[in-house]
């Protein structure tokens, strides 16, 4: 994934104007939510997720579970918003947030 600070800065700059595409609320990380995260990462590569779950420990657990199931990397986590990145095998220039600058 991305390991250098310069790559993360670039991704944070691109993700600044993005809106959350998925909201995880009281029911947690269900199968349809996982499917939507997978679809969004495949299409857009860089996405924001809003977490409306309990305390910090619960948010951290949900973020870790998302990363392990989807193979995405956390670029930034501030408050209730998480910015995730996963490089697509064949990015679509019309949908990818990296190519549509």
N, C-alpha and C positions, 0 to 999 in steps of 0.2 A: 504494500500500500504506500502510504506517504510517511516518510520518516523525518525529512528535513523540515526545519522551521520555516524556510522560505516557501515550501510547498503548502504548508498549513496556512501561512499568511495569505497566500494566493487564494486558497479555497475559502477562507473566512471572508475575504473581500468579495468573492463571487456570491457567497451565501448570504451576505448582509441583506440584500433586497428580496430574498426568497420568502415566501409565506409557508407555514407548516402544511404539509400535504397529508399528514396522519396525526390524529389525536388519540392518545392512549389514556383512558379514563378509569373509572372504578373497577370495571371488569378485568382490567389488565391486558396482558398480551394474549389475545385469543387467536384462533386459527385464521379467521378472516382478516384480522389486523396484520398478522404475519404475512399473509398473501398480498395485502396491499403494500406493505413495506417492500416486499420482494419485487412487485411490479414497478413501484416508484423508483427503486434503485436501478432496476434494469433499464427503465426508460430515461431517467434523469441523471443518474450517477451521483449527484449531490442533492440531498434533500434535508428538509427540516422536519422534526417531529416534536409535537407538543405533548408533554407529560403532565397529566392531571392526576397523579397518584400521590400517595402519602408523603412521608418525610424523605430526607436525603438518602437514607439507606434503601428505601423502596425504589427510588429513582435510579440509584446506582445499580441495583439488582436488575431492573427492567432494561437499562442501557446495556449491561453486560450480556443479558440473554438475547437482546436484539443483535448485538455484534457477533455472538457465537453462532446464532442460527442463520444470519444473513451473510456473514463474512465481510461486513462493513467495518469501517474504522471511524472512530469518533474524532471529528475535527475540532469541535468546540461544544461545550455544554455550559450554558449560562441560565440560571434560574430554572424555568420549566421547559426551555427550548434546547434541543440537541441537534447539531448539524452533523450528518453522516455522509460518508463518501465510500463508494465502491466502484472501481473502474469497470466499465462494460467491455465485453468481448468485441462487440460490434456496435459502437455508439451511433445513434440516429442523430444526424446534425439538426433535425427539426425539433427534437425533444431534449437532447442533452443540455444540461445547464452549463457544462464546460465549453461546449462548442457554439452556443448561442449568445455569447457575450454581447 
